Amino acid sequence: MSMQPKGLPPVPEQTAVVARAAFPDGSLPMRVRDCLAEVFVDEPFAGSFGVRGAPGMPPAVLSLVTVLQFTENLTDRQAAEAVRDRLSWKYALGRELTGAGFDFTVLSRFRARLAGHGLERVVFDRLVDHCRTAGLVGAGGRQRTDATHVICAVRDLNRLELAGESVRAALEALAVAAPAWLSEQIDVAEFAHRYGPRVNGWTMPSSKSKRDRLAQVFAQDGYAIVRAAYDAAAPIWIRDIEAVQILRQVLVQTYYRRADTRGREVIVKRDVDEEGVPPGRLRLASPYDTDARWAAKGEDLFWCGYKIHLTESCDTPAEAEAEAGRRAGPRPNLITDVHTTDATVPDMKATTGIQQRLTGRNLAPGEHYLDSGYPSADLVTAAAKTGITMVTPLLADHSPQAKAAEGFAKSSFRIDWTTRTVRCPKGSTSIGWHPVTQHGHDAIVVEFDRWDCRTCPSQKRCTTSARGSRMLTLRPKEAHEALARARTEQQTKTWKDKYALRAGIEGTINQALDITGLRRARYRGLPKVRLQHAFSATAINIIRLDAHWTDHPLRRVRTSRLERLAYKLTA
């Protein structure tokens, strides 16, 4: 399929006349067309289309349809129907009143093309750049970030179901790709009886012995398929089928093969304490979505899927008005960055990437509001060097002394960075200063003399180590001092009132959940889930821009009383 750059076609005269008559005040799709037409163009998508073949629908049109689809959380069929029968959509897309529309499958093929060429964020980035040019967002202001969990588009499987369903998925793929070869390797009738219906834990035997036997059957069938696929006589492309590769990986992660005393092969299901299982970040959760992962947050939340990080502008009304320098009233809070990871990636791992993307688009915040999952001493220091102040609670000292609120916490020791010595509260001076690397970060281990500690009357309250002397682990000077200042500052009422501004991001996440169905992934695989989230963020921005343009009191993104109070206290 080829592409001939055309962009959005002009609105036909008859369509414009009828639409204006039906909607004298306009509607969201019509205002998007009138105000944001330059956002939806074909050129950024040129690399995903060939230079030969029949021309397809313009990417500009399909991207606008997708955005409008997400503003109402429509399915592909519903979106295609809206193109055919909604007057405001015909106006936005520049279609004749008699236009027949297109088949709904065009949208899924368009998404696959975008995800396959890494173009998931094109429309979102172009909209944010347009808003920056229009003065609605900019660098140096306030922005806030938070994350929420996303449930994948496949059913939850336990380890036994995963093993059986992986065998079934491989058989289904081979039955399509190489039916003749497959019929020579297995008893088709027996396997069809066993793996015809999907593997379901509710229909499995209830006794443990029978379930263990079923696990052995799944393993034997799976290994038989893999051995046949990797046999020298098998066509080499058989082993490259994705379902076969996934089955091989699931077998390695679920089972352990060894030889008994007689040299016979024994297959056992992996146990956490005996054979070990892979870490959560590597462990497959489904043969149909290899990017989904199991994760937990606290004691109550367990999910299989992904995690999304949303960042939005949050300037207070007076700041927004002063910076805009024109019309009164606040600028809308707009999403400036969206980032999706698998569920096991800690929030801290996303902090640097978010700030780098914002800086790269000239949207670096002066103050970045985050919860306690995002910062570390190193990240706070690195962000400050780039002009970004991270307003976030740093985790408190977790040493036993600090937790027990007795003895001597790390803050009780006096550090002399020049002489590389540390003096304890009882007057003893350290005898060792050892720069080390811990978990990939620079650190300093400080050692005190055993005799000084053993003769100290406060030894039992100071250390419980077997060696009888206290040791401290410090960060490098810059990071250590930044951490100490931040921990001291975040105990003040002024800082707490200022930090209250972060809470507004919860409303943005809730709006995205309600309007675009963000909680559940529509598609399978991380690239397509990222595409979904990019279009969801674009849809939320368009809804907020429409409320900003029309100044609708019920749709306007209003600043909360808590946010206004926080600004008054910090102004």
TIMI-829896 format. One line per 4 residues: number of its first residue (from 0); their letters; for each residue x, y, z of C-alpha. Coordinates in Angstrom, 1 decimal, padded with zeros to 4 digits. Each point is the difference from the previous one (the first is absolute). Example, Ala and Ser with C-alpha at 12.3 -4.5 7.8 and 13.67 -1.06 7.14 Angstrom:
0) AS) 012.3/-004.5/007.8 | 001.4/003.4/-000.7
//
This chain:
0) MSMQ) 000.0/000.0/000.0 | 001.3/003.4/-000.9 | -000.7/003.5/001.3 | -000.6/003.2/-001.9
4) PKGL) 000.3/002.9/002.5 | -003.2/002.0/-000.1 | -000.8/000.7/003.6 | -003.6/000.7/001.1
8) PPVP) -002.2/000.7/-003.1 | -001.8/003.4/-000.1 | -003.5/000.0/001.5 | -002.6/-000.3/-002.9
12) EQTA) -002.2/003.1/-000.2 | -003.2/-001.9/000.4 | 001.3/-001.9/003.1 | 001.2/003.3/001.5
16) VVAR) -003.4/001.7/-000.6 | -002.0/-002.8/001.5 | 002.3/-000.5/003.0 | -000.1/003.7/000.8
20) AAFP) -003.7/000.0/-000.1 | -000.3/-003.1/002.2 | 002.7/001.2/002.4 | -000.1/003.8/000.2
24) DGSL) 002.4/000.1/002.9 | 002.1/-002.8/-001.4 | 001.0/-003.3/001.6 | 003.2/-001.7/001.1
28) PMRV) 000.8/-001.7/-003.3 | -000.7/003.2/-001.9 | 002.1/002.1/002.3 | 002.9/-002.5/-000.3
32) RDCL) -000.2/000.3/-003.8 | -000.1/003.8/000.2 | 002.7/000.5/002.6 | 002.3/-003.0/-000.3
36) AEVF) 000.0/-000.9/-003.7 | 003.8/000.5/-000.2 | 000.6/-002.6/002.6 | -001.4/-002.8/-002.2
40) VDEP) 002.3/-000.3/-003.1 | 001.4/-002.9/-002.0 | 003.7/000.7/-000.2 | 001.1/-001.4/003.4
44) FAGS) -001.5/-003.4/-001.0 | 001.8/-000.2/-003.4 | 002.6/-002.5/001.3 | -002.7/-002.6/000.9
48) FGVR) -001.4/-000.1/-003.6 | 001.6/-001.3/-003.2 | 000.6/001.9/-003.2 | -001.9/-002.5/-002.1
52) GAPG) -003.4/-001.5/000.1 | -003.5/001.3/000.3 | -000.3/003.1/002.0 | -001.7/-000.5/003.4
56) MPPA) -002.0/002.4/002.1 | 001.9/003.1/001.1 | 001.7/-000.5/003.4 | -001.2/003.5/001.0
60) VLSL) -003.6/-001.1/-000.4 | 000.5/-003.3/001.8 | 001.9/001.6/002.9 | -002.8/002.6/000.4
64) VTVL) -002.6/-002.8/000.0 | 002.0/-001.9/002.6 | 000.2/003.1/002.3 | -003.7/000.6/-000.3
68) QFTE) -000.6/-003.7/000.7 | 001.9/000.3/003.2 | -001.9/003.2/001.1 | -003.1/-002.2/000.2
72) NLTD) 001.6/-003.4/000.8 | -001.5/-001.5/-003.2 | 000.8/-003.4/-001.5 | 001.4/-000.2/-003.5
76) RQAA) -003.5/-000.9/-001.4 | -001.6/002.9/001.9 | 002.7/002.4/-001.3 | -000.5/-001.1/-003.6
80) EAVR) -003.8/000.4/000.4 | 000.6/003.5/001.4 | 001.9/000.9/-003.1 | -003.0/-001.1/-002.1
84) DRLS) -002.9/001.5/002.0 | 001.2/002.9/002.1 | -000.1/003.4/-001.5 | 002.6/001.6/002.3
88) WKYA) 002.5/-002.8/-000.8 | -000.6/000.5/-003.8 | 000.8/003.7/000.5 | 003.2/-000.8/002.0
92) LGRE) 001.2/-002.6/-002.6 | -001.0/002.1/-003.1 | -002.4/-002.6/-001.4 | -003.0/000.4/-002.2
96) LTGA) -003.4/-000.5/001.6 | -000.5/-003.0/-002.3 | 003.4/-001.5/000.9 | -000.2/-003.7/000.8
100) GFDF) 002.9/-000.1/002.4 | 002.3/-003.0/000.3 | 000.2/-003.5/001.4 | 000.8/000.0/003.8
104) TVLS) 003.0/-002.4/-000.6 | 001.9/003.0/-001.5 | 000.5/001.4/003.5 | 001.7/-003.2/001.4
108) RFRA) 002.3/-000.2/-003.0 | 000.9/003.7/000.5 | 000.8/-000.6/003.6 | 002.2/-003.0/-000.8
112) RLAG) 001.9/002.1/-002.6 | 000.6/002.7/002.6 | 001.1/-002.4/002.7 | 002.2/-001.9/-002.4
116) HGLE) 001.9/003.1/-001.0 | 000.3/001.7/003.5 | -002.5/002.8/-000.9 | -002.3/-000.4/003.0
120) RVVF) 000.7/003.5/001.3 | -000.1/002.1/-003.2 | -003.4/001.5/000.4 | 000.4/000.6/003.8
124) DRLV) 003.4/001.7/-000.5 | -001.3/002.2/-002.8 | -002.9/001.1/002.1 | 002.2/000.8/003.0
128) DHCR) 002.4/002.0/-002.3 | -003.0/001.9/-001.4 | -001.1/000.9/003.5 | 003.5/001.1/000.9
132) TAGL) 000.1/002.2/-003.1 | -003.4/001.4/001.0 | 001.3/000.8/003.5 | -002.3/-002.5/001.8
136) VGAG) 003.0/-001.9/001.4 | 003.6/000.9/000.4 | 003.3/-000.6/001.8 | 000.7/001.3/003.5
140) GRQR) -003.5/-000.6/001.5 | -001.4/-002.6/002.3 | -000.8/-003.5/-001.1 | -001.0/-003.1/001.9
144) TDAT) 000.3/-003.8/-000.7 | -001.6/-003.1/001.2 | -000.6/-003.6/-001.1 | -002.8/-002.5/000.1
148) HVIC) -000.3/-003.6/-000.9 | -001.4/-001.3/-003.3 | -001.6/-003.5/-000.3 | 001.1/-001.9/-003.2
152) AVRD) -002.4/-001.2/-002.6 | 000.5/-003.7/000.7 | -001.4/-002.2/002.8 | 001.9/-000.8/003.1
156) LNRL) 001.7/-003.3/000.0 | 001.6/-002.0/002.8 | 003.2/-001.9/-000.7 | -001.8/-003.2/-000.9
160) ELAG) -002.4/001.7/-002.3 | 002.9/001.9/-001.6 | 001.8/-003.2/-000.8 | -003.0/-001.6/-001.6
164) ESVR) -001.2/003.1/-001.9 | 003.5/000.5/-001.4 | -000.1/-003.5/-001.4 | -003.4/000.7/-001.5
168) AALE) 001.1/003.4/-001.5 | 003.0/-001.8/-001.7 | -002.3/-002.7/-001.4 | -002.4/002.6/-001.3
172) ALAV) 002.8/001.9/-001.8 | 001.5/-003.2/-001.4 | -003.4/-001.2/-001.2 | -000.2/003.1/-002.2
176) AAPA) 003.7/000.4/-001.0 | 001.0/-003.7/-000.5 | -003.0/-002.3/000.2 | 001.6/-002.9/-001.9
180) WLSE) 003.2/000.1/002.1 | -002.0/000.2/003.2 | -002.1/-003.1/-000.9 | 003.2/-002.0/-000.4
184) QIDV) 001.2/000.9/003.5 | -003.0/-000.4/002.2 | -003.2/-002.0/000.4 | -002.3/002.8/-001.3
188) AEFA) -003.2/-001.6/001.4 | 001.5/-000.4/003.5 | 001.4/003.5/000.1 | -003.2/001.5/-001.3
192) HRYG) -001.9/-001.7/002.8 | 002.5/001.3/002.6 | 000.7/003.5/-001.4 | -003.2/000.8/-002.0
196) PRVN) -001.7/002.1/002.7 | 002.1/002.5/001.8 | 001.8/-001.1/003.1 | -002.1/001.0/003.0
200) GWTM) 000.8/-000.5/003.6 | -003.7/-000.3/000.9 | -000.2/-003.2/-002.1 | 003.2/-001.6/001.3
204) PSSK) 000.1/-002.8/002.5 | -000.4/001.1/003.6 | 002.4/-002.4/001.6 | 003.7/001.0/000.2
208) SKRD) 001.3/-003.3/-001.3 | -002.2/000.2/-003.1 | 001.1/003.6/-000.6 | 003.6/-001.0/000.4
212) RLAQ) -000.6/-002.7/-002.6 | -001.6/002.5/-002.3 | 003.0/002.3/000.4 | 002.2/-003.0/-001.1
216) VFAQ) -002.2/-000.5/-003.1 | 000.3/003.6/-001.0 | 003.8/-000.2/000.4 | 000.4/-003.2/-002.0
220) DGYA) -002.2/001.4/-002.8 | 001.8/003.3/-000.1 | 003.4/-001.5/000.0 | -001.1/-002.4/-002.8
224) IVRA) -001.0/002.9/-002.2 | 003.2/002.0/000.7 | 002.2/-003.0/-000.6 | -001.8/-000.6/-003.3
228) AYDA) 000.3/003.6/-001.0 | 003.7/000.1/000.7 | 000.8/-003.3/-001.6 | 002.5/000.1/-002.9
232) AAPI) -002.6/-001.4/-002.4 | -002.6/002.6/000.8 | -000.3/003.1/-002.2 | 002.1/002.7/001.6
236) WIRD) -002.8/002.6/-000.1 | -002.1/-002.2/002.3 | 002.1/001.0/003.1 | -000.4/003.7/-000.9
240) IEAV) -003.7/000.0/000.4 | -000.7/002.3/002.9 | -002.3/-002.4/001.9 | 002.7/-002.7/-000.1
244) QILR) 002.5/002.4/001.4 | -002.4/001.0/002.8 | -000.7/-003.7/000.8 | 003.7/-000.7/000.3
248) QVLV) 000.4/003.0/002.4 | -003.0/-001.0/002.1 | 001.3/-003.6/000.3 | 003.4/001.3/001.2
252) QTYY) -001.7/002.3/002.6 | -002.5/-002.6/001.2 | 001.8/-003.3/000.0 | 003.4/-001.4/000.9
256) RRAD) 001.6/-003.0/-001.8 | 002.6/-002.2/001.6 | 001.1/-003.6/-000.1 | -000.7/-002.5/002.8
260) TRGR) 002.5/-002.6/001.3 | -000.8/-002.3/-002.9 | 000.6/002.7/-002.6 | -003.6/000.5/-000.9
264) EVIV) -001.4/003.5/-000.6 | -002.2/001.3/002.8 | -002.2/003.1/-000.5 | -001.0/001.9/003.1
268) KRDV) -002.0/003.2/000.5 | 002.3/002.7/001.3 | -000.3/000.9/003.7 | 001.0/003.3/001.3
272) DEEG) 002.2/-001.5/002.7 | 001.4/-002.9/-001.9 | 000.5/000.6/-003.7 | -000.8/003.7/000.1
276) VPPG) -002.2/002.1/-002.2 | 000.8/003.0/-002.2 | -000.4/003.5/001.5 | -003.3/001.8/-000.7
280) RLRL) 001.5/002.3/-002.6 | 000.9/-003.0/-002.2 | -002.8/-002.4/000.7 | -002.6/-000.4/-002.7
284) ASPY) -003.6/000.4/001.0 | -001.8/-001.0/-003.2 | 001.0/-001.5/-003.3 | -002.2/002.6/-001.7
288) DTDA) 001.6/003.1/001.5 | 003.7/-000.5/000.7 | 000.4/003.5/001.4 | -002.5/-000.2/002.8
292) RWAA) 001.4/-000.7/003.5 | -001.4/-000.7/003.4 | 000.6/002.7/002.6 | -001.2/001.0/003.4
296) KGED) -000.4/003.3/001.9 | -000.4/-000.2/003.7 | -001.9/-002.9/001.4 | -003.3/000.4/-001.8
300) LFWC) 000.8/000.8/-003.7 | 001.1/-002.8/-002.3 | -000.3/000.3/-003.8 | 001.3/-001.4/-003.2
304) GYKI) 000.9/002.6/-002.7 | 001.7/003.3/-000.1 | 000.5/003.4/001.7 | -000.6/003.4/-001.5
308) HLTE) 001.6/003.3/001.2 | -001.8/003.2/-000.8 | 001.5/003.5/000.3 | -002.0/003.2/-000.2
312) SCDT) 000.5/003.7/000.4 | -001.4/001.4/003.2 | 000.7/003.8/000.1 | -002.3/001.8/002.4
316) PAEA) -002.4/002.5/-001.4 | 002.0/003.1/000.8 | 003.2/-001.5/-001.4 | -001.8/-001.1/-003.2
320) EAEA) -001.5/003.5/-000.5 | 003.3/001.8/000.6 | 001.9/-002.2/-002.3 | -002.6/000.0/-002.8
324) GRRA) -000.2/003.8/000.2 | -003.3/000.2/-001.8 | -003.5/-001.3/000.9 | -001.0/-000.4/003.6
328) GPRP) -000.6/-003.5/001.4 | 002.2/-003.0/000.4 | 001.6/-001.9/-002.8 | -001.2/-003.6/-000.2
332) NLIT) 001.9/-002.7/001.7 | 001.3/-002.1/-002.9 | 001.8/-003.4/000.0 | 003.5/000.6/-001.1
336) DVHT) 001.4/-003.5/000.1 | -001.3/-003.6/000.0 | 002.2/-003.0/000.7 | -000.9/-003.7/000.2
340) TDAT) 002.1/-002.8/001.4 | -000.7/-003.6/001.0 | -001.4/-000.3/003.5 | 003.3/-001.0/001.7
344) VPDM) 001.9/003.2/-000.8 | 000.4/002.2/003.1 | -001.2/003.6/-000.2 | 003.6/001.1/000.8
348) KATT) 001.2/-001.4/-003.3 | -002.4/002.2/-001.9 | 001.0/003.3/001.6 | 003.0/000.8/-002.2
352) GIQQ) -001.7/-000.9/-003.2 | -003.0/002.2/000.7 | 002.2/003.0/000.8 | 002.2/-000.6/-003.1
356) RLTG) -003.0/-000.1/-002.3 | -001.4/003.2/001.4 | 003.4/001.7/-000.3 | 000.3/-001.2/-003.6
360) RNLA) -003.3/001.7/-000.9 | 000.9/003.2/001.8 | -002.5/-000.8/002.8 | 002.3/-000.6/002.9
364) PGEH) -001.9/001.0/003.2 | 001.5/002.3/002.5 | -001.7/-002.0/002.8 | -000.9/-003.7/-000.5
368) YLDS) -002.5/-001.4/002.5 | 000.2/-003.8/000.5 | -000.8/-002.6/002.7 | 002.6/-001.8/002.1
372) GYPS) 000.3/-002.8/-002.6 | 001.9/002.1/-002.5 | 002.9/001.7/001.7 | 003.4/-000.9/001.3
376) ADLV) 002.9/002.1/001.3 | 001.8/-000.4/-003.3 | -003.1/000.8/-002.1 | -000.7/003.2/002.0
380) TAAA) 003.6/001.1/-000.3 | 000.1/-000.7/-003.8 | -003.3/001.7/-000.6 | 001.2/003.1/001.9
384) KTGI) 003.0/000.3/-002.3 | -002.4/000.3/-003.0 | -002.2/002.6/001.7 | -002.8/-002.3/001.2
388) TMVT) -000.9/000.1/003.6 | -001.7/-003.3/001.1 | -002.7/000.7/002.5 | -000.3/-003.4/001.5
392) PLLA) 000.2/-001.8/003.3 | 003.2/-001.9/000.3 | -000.2/-003.2/002.0 | 001.1/000.3/003.6
396) DHSP) 003.0/-001.6/001.6 | -000.8/-003.8/000.3 | 002.8/-000.9/002.3 | -001.1/-002.0/003.2
400) QAKA) 001.0/003.0/002.2 | -002.1/002.4/-002.0 | -003.0/-002.3/-000.1 | 000.1/-000.6/003.7
404) AEGF) 000.5/003.7/000.7 | 002.7/-000.8/002.5 | 003.7/-000.4/-000.2 | 001.9/002.0/-002.6
408) AKSS) -001.3/000.3/-003.5 | 002.2/001.1/-002.9 | -000.9/003.6/000.4 | 001.5/000.0/003.5
412) FRID) 003.5/-000.4/-001.3 | 002.2/002.9/-001.1 | 001.8/-000.4/-003.3 | 003.2/001.8/-000.9
416) WTTR) 000.2/-000.4/-003.8 | 003.4/001.7/-000.1 | 001.8/-002.4/002.3 | -002.2/-002.9/-000.9
420) TVRC) -001.0/-000.8/003.6 | -003.2/-000.3/001.9 | -000.5/000.7/003.7 | -002.7/-001.8/001.9
424) PKGS) -002.2/001.6/002.6 | 002.2/-001.4/002.8 | 003.1/001.6/-001.4 | 001.7/-003.0/-001.7
428) TSIG) 001.6/000.6/-003.4 | -000.3/-002.5/-002.9 | 003.1/-001.9/-001.1 | -001.0/-001.0/-003.5
432) WHPV) -001.4/001.8/-003.0 | -000.6/-002.4/-003.0 | -001.4/001.2/-003.3 | -002.0/-002.9/-001.5
436) TQHG) -002.7/-000.7/-002.7 | -003.3/-001.4/001.3 | -002.7/-001.0/-002.4 | 001.6/002.0/-002.8
440) HDAI) 000.3/003.2/002.1 | 003.0/001.6/001.7 | -000.1/-000.2/003.8 | 002.4/000.4/003.0
444) VVEF) 000.3/-002.6/002.8 | 001.2/001.5/003.3 | 001.4/-002.2/002.6 | 000.5/000.6/003.8
448) DRWD) 002.6/-001.6/002.2 | -001.3/-003.2/001.7 | 001.6/000.9/003.4 | -001.6/003.4/000.0
452) CRTC) -003.4/-001.5/-000.7 | 000.3/-002.9/002.4 | 001.0/002.3/002.9 | -002.7/002.5/-000.8
456) PSQK) -003.0/000.0/002.5 | -002.4/000.6/-002.9 | 001.2/-002.9/-002.1 | -003.2/-002.1/000.2
460) RCTT) -002.1/003.0/-001.0 | 002.4/000.9/-002.8 | 000.7/-003.3/-001.8 | -001.1/-003.7/000.2
464) SARG) 002.7/-001.3/-002.5 | 001.8/-003.1/000.9 | 003.4/001.7/-000.4 | -001.0/002.4/002.7
468) SRML) 000.8/003.3/-001.7 | -002.1/002.5/-002.0 | 000.3/000.4/-003.7 | -001.7/002.7/-002.1
472) TLRP) -000.8/000.1/-003.8 | 000.0/003.5/-001.4 | -000.7/001.4/-003.4 | 002.6/002.3/-001.7
476) KEAH) 000.0/003.5/001.6 | -002.3/001.8/-002.5 | -002.6/-002.8/000.1 | 000.3/-000.4/003.8
480) EALA) -000.5/003.7/000.7 | -002.9/000.3/-002.5 | -001.7/-002.9/001.7 | 000.5/001.4/003.4
484) RART) -001.4/003.4/-001.1 | -003.0/-001.5/-001.7 | -000.8/-002.2/003.0 | 000.2/003.0/002.3
488) EQQT) -002.1/002.2/-002.3 | -002.8/-002.4/-000.6 | -000.8/000.0/003.7 | -001.1/003.6/-000.1
492) KTWK) -003.6/001.2/-000.4 | 001.1/002.3/-002.9 | 001.3/-002.9/-002.0 | -003.1/-002.2/000.7
496) DKYA) -002.3/002.8/-001.1 | 002.0/000.4/-003.2 | 000.1/-003.8/-000.7 | -003.8/-000.1/000.2
500) LRAG) 000.0/001.1/-003.6 | 001.1/-003.5/-001.1 | -003.4/-001.5/001.0 | -001.6/001.5/-003.1
504) IEGT) 001.5/-002.6/-002.3 | -002.3/-002.6/001.6 | -002.9/001.8/-001.7 | 001.7/-000.2/-003.3
508) INQA) 000.5/-003.7/000.3 | -003.6/-000.4/001.0 | -001.2/002.0/-003.0 | 002.1/-002.2/-002.3
512) LDIT) -001.4/-003.1/001.6 | -003.6/001.2/-000.3 | 000.2/001.4/-003.6 | 002.5/-002.1/-001.8
516) GLRR) -000.1/-003.3/002.0 | 003.6/000.3/000.9 | -000.1/-002.6/002.7 | -000.3/-002.9/-002.5
520) ARYR) 002.3/-000.5/-002.9 | -002.0/-000.2/-003.3 | 002.9/-001.8/-001.8 | 002.7/-002.6/000.6
524) GLPK) 003.7/000.8/000.2 | 001.8/003.0/001.4 | 000.3/001.9/-003.3 | -003.7/000.0/-000.6
528) VRLQ) -000.8/000.8/003.7 | 002.3/003.0/-000.3 | -001.9/001.0/-003.1 | -003.2/-000.2/001.9
532) HAFS) 001.3/002.1/002.8 | 001.4/002.6/-002.3 | -003.3/000.4/-001.8 | -001.8/000.0/003.4
536) ATAI) 002.2/002.9/001.2 | -000.7/001.8/-003.3 | -003.7/-000.5/000.4 | 000.1/001.4/003.6
540) NIIR) 002.0/003.1/-001.2 | -002.5/000.6/-002.8 | -002.9/-000.2/002.4 | 001.7/002.5/002.3
544) LDAH) 000.9/002.3/-002.8 | -003.7/-000.1/-001.2 | -001.1/001.0/003.5 | 002.6/002.8/000.0
548) WTDH) -001.2/001.3/-003.4 | -003.6/000.0/000.9 | 000.5/001.0/003.7 | -002.7/-002.5/001.0
552) PLRR) -000.3/000.2/003.8 | -000.9/-003.6/000.4 | 002.7/-001.3/-002.3 | 002.8/002.4/000.8
556) VRTS) 002.9/-001.6/001.9 | -000.3/002.1/003.1 | 002.7/000.5/002.6 | -001.0/-001.6/003.4
560) RLER) -000.4/002.0/003.1 | 003.0/-001.9/001.4 | 002.1/001.1/-002.9 | -001.0/003.6/000.3
564) LAYK) 000.8/-000.1/003.7 | 003.4/-001.5/-000.7 | 000.8/002.8/-002.4 | -001.1/002.7/002.5
568) LTA) 002.3/-001.4/002.6 | 003.0/-000.2/-002.3 | -000.6/003.2/-001.9
//
